[in-house]
Each structure stands twice: as structure tokens, then as C-alpha cells.
Amino acid sequence: MQVRPDSPRPYCLGVTSTSPDLRTTVAADKTERWHRLRQAALTLFEERGFAAVSIDDIAAAAGVSRRTFFNHFETKAGALFDPAPGEAAQVAELLAREVGADPWVALTRALRAYLAVEFRTVSARRRILAGQPELNRFLLLANMYFEESVLAWLGGRGITGLRARAMSSMALACVREAFTAWDAESGQARLFELLDQLFALAAAGTAAIRPTGAADRATNRTTSRTASRTADRATDRATNRATPKASQTRSRILLTAERLFAEHGVFAVSNRQISEAAGQGNNAAVGYHFGTKSDLLRAIVDDHTARLERIRERLLRSRGDSTELRDWVACVVLPFTDHLSSLGTQSWYARLAAQIMTEPRLRELVAGGSHDAPGFHTVVAGLHRCLPGLPPELRRRRDDMARTLLVHTCAHRERTLPADADAARAAWEATAAELMDAVEGLYLAPASSH
């Protein structure tokens, strides 16, 4: 069949690109691939352990390409912790079934039903976390999104503010402690027995909690020792990171690596080049102070994340009780722009952050980033409380848009920053004001039906 350039294309006949049936099919296919990747990841993580599985392994097991994996998940951890498509609607539906029940009873029944449906995923997460507690930051974020659905439902029942947060937090704490006490070999039924006991205790209040017997005390001592060991390990890691940072050599390497990574790209720069540019006679200086290039990149991100968090905490002290969207948008934008302004006229971090955001392999290397900071979670939760009419999945997509806008706009500003210090500060202030207007407008924009 010969088609003239100005004639309709054969594939446009019958079904157009905006056909509801076609959109439904495409969405269903995407959801099916998402679940296929999730199940492949769970199977591999359980068989080999989280650290021994690569993104390529997951993609191959699911029968898709590496690129398709990154169309669904930003990191390997996302394949384990990201909320499933439609999860918010699923939770809302389970809660809506409990029409006449007491709010606490309704909430615990819905949680029980959700855990029964998602048992494989939730239990696999807990087993993997037992061996790799550093992944807890991803679970915190997943729980935060889950809790938003619960808080929205409680608000519809007239329970808001601190009372709603207390009830939601108690319910999720019961789930966490049930999994902590549960022995997987005892079976799923035993988990739900423990969960029911904890829900009953929470419903009765602290007055129902009495001194435990000898067996329970022994269990509590074991749990306490485990918690102490975990805390000690975390303290040791923090100390090991903080002590070398006092070294001028380490600081010089960090700054030099940041500049070279931003200017030439992370993959184009070797540890030897960094050592030489930092004025180190020993070409192995990077390896001595940091280990691998991946460790060095994480150290750069951790250093900036800590400083961003301090600014965020300061803003939260003055705006943390606000119900105004503009205040929470400021808590998103100002930590980044104020921090970059404090670096002076010679800064490279925004350009490096833009590179990390764009390159999936770099996102995987530094997975966690700002999500590893408690202030970040507080800001996201506060922002979302100001947007009750926006569906959770749409809020998450707009979160991604806002981060992309923030980082890439700052990267451009950093690249064209005036050499004069006062002019540079004024430029960052103007950029911050423009970004706050843009991000606020992004969140308030109407949602089109798709």
C-alpha cells in the first residue's frame, strides 16, 4: 500500500492515540511489567540476598531490558520498597469496607487484610532488612506514603491532627513489632496472632500493660541486646566517617573530586586523576581515605546531605506547624539554594546532583541521599498535608517533577554564577524566589484526566 505524505497514516485508522481502550491497555501492560519485575526481584533477593543481585539480574529474570527496569524503578531498592501501582486505592478500598466500625477496629482490620494480600512482599522486606538494616531508610519512605492514605481516611472520620497521627503511628508500630517478634518458621498464622495481641494492647492503652513473666523478660533482654548492638554499630559507622573528615587531605580530595565529577562526569574521572589534582604524591590516596570511587561519591553526597539537613531543621523550627503550602515549598527549595549560596562563587554540587539525578547507575550508587535525613521526611509529609485533594500517586509524580525542576535550575544557575560574591548571593536569592513560585504552581496545577 502506497501512502502519500499528506494522507492519513494507516495505523491511525480505527484507533487513535487518545483512545480510552488503548490507554487502558497500555496502563495494564505497564502495571503487569511492574509486578513482573517486583516478583522477579523478590525471588532473587530471597535466593541470593539483596547485595548479590544486580539490576541486570532482575531485568533478565523478568524478561525485560535494563532500560525497561529504569522506566519502573529508580534503584534496585525501589524494586523491593516502592509502592505498587494502585496501592493507595487498594488501601482506601480496604478502609472503606469498614463502614460502621469503630475507627481503631476498622483501621486494624484493614491493615490485617492488606498484610494478608501483600504478605509475600512485606515479609520478604523484613527478612532482607534483618540482614541489611541500612535499607531501613527505604522502608521509612514506603511507610510514609502508606500512612498518607490512612491519615486521609481518618480525616474523613473526623479524626485529624495529632490524634490521627497517634492512631496511625500506633497501628504501624504494632505491625513493625509483630514482625520483629515473629519467627518465620512458625508460619503466617502465628504472625497474625502476634498482631492481634498488639492491636488489643494498643486499644486497651498503657494501663493494660503489666509486668511480664520470666520468659517474656528473657525475650525482652534479648531484644534489648540486639537493639543495643544495632545502635553501637550505627555509632561506630558514624564515628569512622566523622573522624577522617577532620583531615585536610580528606577534605581536599572531596572538593577536588566534586569539581572533576561535575566538570567531566563521574565515569570519565579516575581515582588517580583525583589524587593528582588534589596535590597528593600518592596516587592511591583516594583508595586509602575512601575506598572505591563509589565510596568517594557517597561521601560527597553524605557531606552535602548533612549540611542540607541542618538548614532544613532550622526552617522546620520556624515553619513546622504551618498549614500554608508556600511555607512547605520554602522548606523544599531554600535548603538547596541557601546551601549552594553558602559555598561561594566556586561551587559544583548542583551540577553533580543533576548528573546523579539523570544517570540511573549513579542513582543506584548513592541511593538514599536526602531520604536518609529525618527532616526530609517531615518536609514531604507537611507538604502533602497541604494537598489533601491530590491523589497520593499524583503527589509522588509531582514530587519528582519538583525535585527535577529544583536541581536542574540550580545546576544552570551554578554554571552561570557571577564571580562577584555579593552578586552571586543576590542571584541565588532571586533563583530561590522564582523556584518557590514555580514549585508552588506545580503542586496547585489542576489534574487532567488520563
C-alpha positions as CSV (number, residue, x, y, z in Angstrom):
1,M,0.0,0.0,0.0
2,Q,1.5,3.4,-1.1
3,V,0.7,6.3,1.1
4,R,1.2,10.0,0.2
5,P,3.0,12.2,2.7
6,D,-0.2,14.2,3.3
7,S,-2.5,11.3,3.6
8,P,-3.7,9.7,6.9
9,R,-1.3,7.0,8.2
10,P,-2.8,3.5,8.2
11,Y,-2.1,3.0,11.9
12,C,-4.2,6.0,12.7
13,L,-7.3,4.4,11.2
14,G,-9.8,2.9,13.6
15,V,-7.9,3.6,16.9
16,T,-6.3,6.9,17.7
17,S,-3.5,7.5,20.2
18,T,-6.1,9.0,22.6
19,S,-8.4,6.1,22.5
20,P,-9.6,5.1,26.1
21,D,-9.3,1.4,25.2
22,L,-5.7,1.9,24.0
23,R,-4.8,3.9,27.1
24,T,-6.3,1.2,29.3
25,T,-4.3,-1.5,27.5
26,V,-1.0,0.5,27.8
27,A,-1.6,1.1,31.5
28,A,-2.4,-2.5,32.1
29,D,0.7,-3.6,30.3
30,K,2.9,-1.3,32.3
31,T,1.3,-2.5,35.6
32,E,1.9,-6.1,34.6
33,R,5.6,-5.4,33.8
34,W,5.9,-3.6,37.2
35,H,4.5,-6.6,39.1
36,R,6.7,-9.0,37.0
37,L,9.8,-7.0,38.0
38,R,8.7,-6.9,41.6
39,Q,8.2,-10.7,41.8
40,A,11.5,-11.4,40.0
41,A,13.3,-9.1,42.4
42,L,11.7,-10.8,45.5
43,T,12.6,-14.3,44.2
44,L,16.2,-13.3,43.5
45,F,16.6,-11.4,46.8
46,E,15.3,-14.4,48.8
47,E,17.5,-16.8,46.9
48,R,20.8,-14.9,46.8
49,G,20.5,-12.0,49.2
50,F,20.0,-8.3,48.3
51,A,23.6,-7.4,47.8
52,A,24.3,-10.3,45.4
53,V,21.6,-9.4,43.0
54,S,22.1,-6.8,40.2
55,I,19.6,-4.7,38.3
56,D,20.6,-6.7,35.2
57,D,19.7,-9.9,37.1
58,I,16.3,-8.6,37.9
59,A,15.6,-7.4,34.4
60,A,16.7,-10.7,32.9
61,A,14.6,-12.8,35.3
62,A,11.6,-10.6,34.4
63,G,12.2,-10.9,30.7
64,V,12.7,-7.2,30.1
65,S,15.6,-4.8,29.3
66,R,17.6,-2.8,31.8
67,R,16.1,0.3,30.3
68,T,12.6,-1.0,31.0
69,F,13.6,-1.7,34.6
70,F,14.5,2.0,35.0
71,N,11.2,3.0,33.4
72,H,9.6,1.5,36.5
73,F,12.1,1.8,39.3
74,E,14.9,4.4,40.0
75,T,17.0,2.0,42.1
76,K,17.4,-1.7,42.9
77,A,16.0,-0.9,46.4
78,G,12.9,0.5,44.6
79,A,12.1,-2.9,43.3
80,L,11.6,-4.0,46.9
81,F,10.2,-0.9,48.6
82,D,8.4,1.3,46.0
83,P,4.6,1.4,46.5
84,A,2.8,-0.8,44.0
85,P,0.6,0.9,41.3
86,G,-2.8,1.5,42.8
87,E,-1.6,0.8,46.3
88,A,-3.2,3.9,47.7
89,A,-6.5,3.0,46.0
90,Q,-6.2,-0.6,47.4
91,V,-5.7,0.7,51.0
92,A,-8.6,3.2,50.6
93,E,-10.9,0.4,49.4
94,L,-10.0,-1.8,52.4
95,L,-10.6,1.0,54.8
96,A,-13.9,2.0,53.1
97,R,-15.3,-1.5,53.7
98,E,-15.4,-0.9,57.4
99,V,-18.4,1.5,57.3
100,G,-19.9,1.2,60.8
101,A,-16.9,0.0,62.8
102,D,-15.0,2.0,65.5
103,P,-12.1,3.8,63.8
104,W,-9.4,1.8,65.6
105,V,-11.2,-1.6,64.9
106,A,-11.7,-0.5,61.2
107,L,-8.1,0.5,60.8
108,T,-6.7,-2.7,62.3
109,R,-9.0,-4.9,60.2
110,A,-7.9,-3.1,57.1
111,L,-4.2,-3.4,58.0
112,R,-4.7,-7.1,58.6
113,A,-6.5,-7.6,55.2
114,Y,-3.7,-5.6,53.5
115,L,-1.0,-7.7,55.1
116,A,-2.8,-10.9,54.1
117,V,-2.8,-9.8,50.4
118,E,0.8,-8.4,50.4
119,F,2.2,-11.0,52.8
120,R,5.0,-12.2,50.5
121,T,6.3,-8.6,49.8
122,V,6.1,-7.4,53.3
123,S,7.6,-10.5,54.9
124,A,10.4,-10.5,52.3
125,R,11.2,-6.9,53.1
126,R,11.5,-7.8,56.8
127,R,13.8,-10.7,56.2
128,I,16.1,-8.7,54.0
129,L,16.1,-5.8,56.4
130,A,17.3,-8.2,59.2
131,G,20.5,-8.7,57.2
132,Q,20.9,-5.2,55.8
133,P,19.5,-2.7,58.3
134,E,20.9,0.2,56.3
135,L,18.0,-0.3,53.9
136,N,15.6,0.9,56.6
137,R,15.6,4.4,55.0
138,F,13.6,3.0,52.0
139,L,11.1,1.3,54.3
140,L,10.6,4.6,56.2
141,L,9.7,6.3,52.9
142,A,7.3,3.5,51.8
143,N,5.6,3.6,55.2
144,M,5.2,7.4,54.9
145,Y,3.3,7.1,51.6
146,F,1.2,4.3,53.1
147,E,0.4,6.4,56.2
148,E,-0.9,9.2,54.0
149,S,-3.8,7.0,52.9
150,V,-4.6,6.1,56.5
151,L,-4.5,9.8,57.6
152,A,-6.8,10.8,54.7
153,W,-9.3,8.1,55.8
154,L,-9.1,9.1,59.4
155,G,-9.7,12.7,58.4
156,G,-12.9,11.6,56.7
157,R,-13.9,10.0,60.1
158,G,-13.3,13.4,61.8
159,I,-10.0,12.3,63.4
160,T,-7.3,14.8,62.4
161,G,-4.1,16.4,63.7
162,L,-2.2,14.8,66.5
163,R,-5.0,12.3,67.3
164,A,-4.9,11.0,63.7
165,R,-1.1,10.7,63.7
166,A,-1.1,9.0,67.1
167,M,-3.6,6.4,65.9
168,S,-1.8,5.8,62.6
169,S,1.6,5.6,64.3
170,M,0.3,3.1,66.9
171,A,-1.1,0.8,64.3
172,L,2.1,0.8,62.2
173,A,4.2,0.3,65.3
174,C,2.1,-2.8,66.1
175,V,2.8,-4.2,62.6
176,R,6.5,-3.5,63.0
177,E,6.8,-5.1,66.4
178,A,4.8,-8.2,65.3
179,F,7.3,-8.8,62.6
180,T,10.2,-8.3,65.0
181,A,8.8,-10.9,67.4
182,W,7.7,-13.3,64.7
183,D,9.7,-16.4,63.8
184,A,9.1,-17.1,60.1
185,E,9.2,-20.8,60.6
186,S,6.2,-20.6,62.9
187,G,4.0,-19.7,59.9
188,Q,1.8,-16.8,58.8
189,A,-0.9,-17.6,61.3
190,R,1.4,-17.0,64.2
191,L,2.3,-13.6,62.8
192,F,-1.4,-12.6,62.8
193,E,-1.8,-13.9,66.3
194,L,1.0,-11.6,67.5
195,L,-0.5,-8.8,65.5
196,D,-3.9,-9.3,67.1
197,Q,-2.3,-9.3,70.6
198,L,-0.5,-6.0,69.9
199,F,-3.6,-4.4,68.4
200,A,-5.6,-5.4,71.5
201,L,-2.9,-3.9,73.9
202,A,-2.9,-0.7,71.9
203,A,-6.7,-0.5,72.1
204,A,-6.6,-1.1,75.8
205,G,-4.0,1.6,76.4
206,T,-0.9,1.5,78.6
207,A,-3.0,0.6,81.6
208,A,-3.4,-2.9,80.2
209,I,0.4,-3.4,80.1
210,R,1.6,-5.3,83.2
211,P,5.0,-6.7,84.3
212,T,5.9,-9.7,82.1
213,G,6.8,-13.2,83.2
214,A,10.3,-14.6,83.3
215,A,10.1,-16.0,79.8
216,D,9.0,-12.6,78.4
217,R,11.7,-10.8,80.4
218,A,14.3,-13.1,78.8
219,T,12.9,-12.3,75.3
220,N,12.9,-8.6,76.2
221,R,16.5,-8.8,77.3
222,T,17.5,-10.5,74.0
223,T,15.6,-7.8,72.0
224,S,17.3,-5.1,74.1
225,R,20.7,-6.5,73.5
226,T,20.0,-6.8,69.7
227,A,18.9,-3.1,69.7
228,S,22.0,-2.1,71.6
229,R,24.3,-3.9,69.2
230,T,22.5,-2.3,66.2
231,A,22.9,1.2,67.9
232,D,26.5,0.5,68.6
233,R,27.2,-0.5,65.0
234,A,25.5,2.7,63.8
235,T,27.6,4.8,66.2
236,D,30.8,3.1,65.1
237,R,30.0,3.8,61.5
238,A,29.2,7.5,62.2
239,T,32.5,7.8,64.2
240,N,34.5,6.2,61.5
241,R,33.0,8.7,59.0
242,A,33.4,11.7,61.1
243,T,37.0,11.3,62.3
244,P,38.7,11.3,58.9
245,K,36.6,14.3,57.8
246,A,38.8,16.4,60.1
247,S,41.7,15.7,57.9
248,Q,42.7,18.4,55.5
249,T,43.7,15.8,53.0
250,R,40.3,14.1,53.0
251,S,38.6,17.5,52.6
252,R,40.8,18.4,49.7
253,I,40.1,15.1,48.0
254,L,36.4,15.6,48.5
255,L,36.3,19.1,47.0
256,T,38.6,18.1,44.1
257,A,36.5,15.0,43.2
258,E,33.3,17.0,43.3
259,R,34.8,19.6,40.9
260,L,36.1,16.9,38.5
261,F,32.9,14.8,38.6
262,A,30.8,17.9,37.9
263,E,33.0,19.2,35.1
264,H,33.9,15.9,33.3
265,G,31.4,13.3,34.5
266,V,31.8,10.7,37.3
267,F,32.6,7.9,34.9
268,A,35.2,9.9,33.0
269,V,37.4,10.6,36.0
270,S,39.7,8.1,37.7
271,N,40.8,7.9,41.3
272,R,44.4,8.5,40.2
273,Q,43.4,11.8,38.4
274,I,41.6,12.9,41.6
275,S,44.6,12.2,43.7
276,E,46.9,14.1,41.4
277,A,44.6,17.1,41.0
278,A,44.3,17.2,44.8
279,G,48.1,17.5,45.1
280,Q,48.7,14.1,46.5
281,G,52.0,12.5,45.8
282,N,50.5,9.1,46.5
283,N,48.2,8.1,43.6
284,A,46.4,5.7,45.8
285,A,45.3,8.5,48.2
286,V,41.6,8.2,47.2
287,G,41.7,4.4,47.9
288,Y,43.4,5.0,51.3
289,H,40.9,7.6,52.5
290,F,37.7,6.4,50.9
291,G,38.0,3.0,49.3
292,T,36.4,2.9,45.9
293,K,35.2,5.7,43.6
294,S,31.6,4.7,44.6
295,D,32.6,5.2,48.3
296,L,34.0,8.6,47.4
297,L,30.9,9.7,45.6
298,R,28.7,8.6,48.5
299,A,31.0,10.5,50.9
300,I,30.4,13.7,48.8
301,V,26.7,13.2,48.9
302,D,26.6,12.4,52.6
303,D,28.6,15.6,53.4
304,H,26.2,17.8,51.5
305,T,23.1,15.9,52.8
306,A,24.2,16.6,56.4
307,R,24.6,20.3,55.7
308,L,21.3,20.5,53.8
309,E,19.6,18.8,56.8
310,R,20.9,21.4,59.2
311,I,19.3,24.2,57.1
312,R,16.1,22.1,56.8
313,E,15.9,21.7,60.6
314,R,16.3,25.4,61.1
315,L,13.4,26.1,58.7
316,L,11.3,23.5,60.4
317,R,11.7,25.2,63.8
318,S,10.1,28.3,62.4
319,R,7.6,26.8,59.9
320,G,7.0,23.2,61.1
321,D,3.4,23.9,62.3
322,S,2.3,25.8,59.2
323,T,-0.7,24.8,57.2
324,E,0.4,27.0,54.3
325,L,1.7,25.3,51.2
326,R,4.1,28.2,50.5
327,D,5.9,27.6,53.8
328,W,6.4,23.9,53.0
329,V,7.6,24.7,49.4
330,A,10.1,27.1,51.1
331,C,11.3,24.1,53.1
332,V,11.9,22.2,49.9
333,V,13.6,25.0,47.9
334,L,15.6,27.0,50.5
335,P,17.8,24.2,51.9
336,F,19.3,23.6,48.5
337,T,19.6,27.3,47.3
338,D,20.8,28.5,50.7
339,H,23.4,25.7,50.9
340,L,24.6,26.4,47.4
341,S,24.8,30.1,48.2
342,S,27.0,29.4,51.3
343,L,29.5,27.6,49.1
344,G,30.5,30.8,47.4
345,T,31.3,31.6,43.8
346,Q,33.2,28.3,43.2
347,S,30.7,25.5,43.7
348,W,29.9,22.3,41.7
349,Y,27.5,20.4,43.8
350,A,24.3,21.3,41.9
351,R,25.9,20.1,38.6
352,L,26.9,16.9,40.3
353,A,23.4,16.4,41.8
354,A,21.9,16.9,38.3
355,Q,24.2,14.3,36.9
356,I,23.3,11.8,39.6
357,M,19.6,12.5,39.1
358,T,19.9,11.9,35.3
359,E,22.1,8.8,35.4
360,P,20.4,5.6,36.7
361,R,23.8,3.9,37.7
362,L,24.7,6.9,39.8
363,R,21.3,7.0,41.5
364,E,21.8,3.4,42.4
365,L,25.3,4.1,43.9
366,V,24.1,6.9,46.1
367,A,20.6,5.5,46.8
368,G,19.2,7.2,49.9
369,G,20.6,10.7,49.6
370,S,18.2,13.2,51.1
371,H,15.8,10.3,52.0
372,D,18.3,9.4,54.7
373,A,17.6,12.6,56.6
374,P,14.6,12.8,59.0
375,G,13.9,16.4,58.2
376,F,13.3,15.5,54.6
377,H,10.5,13.1,55.6
378,T,9.0,15.8,57.8
379,V,9.0,18.3,54.9
380,V,7.4,15.8,52.5
381,A,4.7,14.9,55.0
382,G,4.0,18.6,55.7
383,L,3.8,19.4,52.0
384,H,1.4,16.5,51.4
385,R,-0.9,17.6,54.2
386,C,-1.5,20.8,52.4
387,L,-2.6,18.9,49.3
388,P,-5.4,16.6,50.5
389,G,-7.3,16.8,47.2
390,L,-4.3,15.5,45.2
391,P,-4.2,11.7,44.9
392,P,-1.1,10.1,46.5
393,E,0.3,8.7,43.3
394,L,-0.1,12.1,41.5
395,R,1.5,13.8,44.5
396,R,4.5,11.5,44.2
397,R,4.8,12.3,40.5
398,R,4.7,16.0,41.2
399,D,7.4,15.5,43.9
400,D,9.6,14.0,41.2
401,M,8.9,17.0,38.9
402,A,9.6,19.5,41.7
403,R,13.0,17.8,42.5
404,T,13.9,17.8,38.8
405,L,13.0,21.4,38.4
406,L,14.9,22.4,41.6
407,V,18.1,20.5,40.8
408,H,18.4,21.3,37.1
409,T,17.5,25.0,37.6
410,C,20.2,25.3,40.3
411,A,22.7,23.5,38.1
412,H,22.1,26.1,35.4
413,R,22.4,28.9,37.9
414,E,25.6,27.4,39.4
415,R,27.1,27.2,35.9
416,T,26.4,30.9,35.1
417,L,27.1,32.3,38.6
418,P,28.6,35.8,38.8
419,A,32.2,35.9,40.0
420,D,31.4,38.7,42.5
421,A,30.4,37.3,45.9
422,D,27.6,39.8,46.5
423,A,26.2,39.4,43.0
424,A,26.3,35.6,43.5
425,R,24.3,35.8,46.7
426,A,21.7,38.0,45.0
427,A,21.5,35.6,42.1
428,W,20.8,32.7,44.5
429,E,18.1,34.7,46.3
430,A,16.4,35.5,43.0
431,T,16.6,31.9,41.9
432,A,15.1,30.7,45.2
433,A,12.1,33.1,44.8
434,E,11.5,32.0,41.2
435,L,11.7,28.4,42.2
436,M,9.3,28.8,45.1
437,D,6.7,30.4,42.7
438,A,7.2,27.6,40.1
439,V,7.1,24.7,42.6
440,E,4.0,26.1,44.3
441,G,2.3,26.5,40.9
442,L,3.3,22.9,40.0
443,Y,1.6,21.4,43.1
444,L,-1.5,23.6,42.6
445,A,-1.9,22.9,38.9
446,P,-5.1,21.1,38.0
447,A,-5.0,17.4,37.4
448,S,-6.2,16.4,33.9
449,S,-8.0,13.1,33.5
450,H,-5.9,10.4,31.7
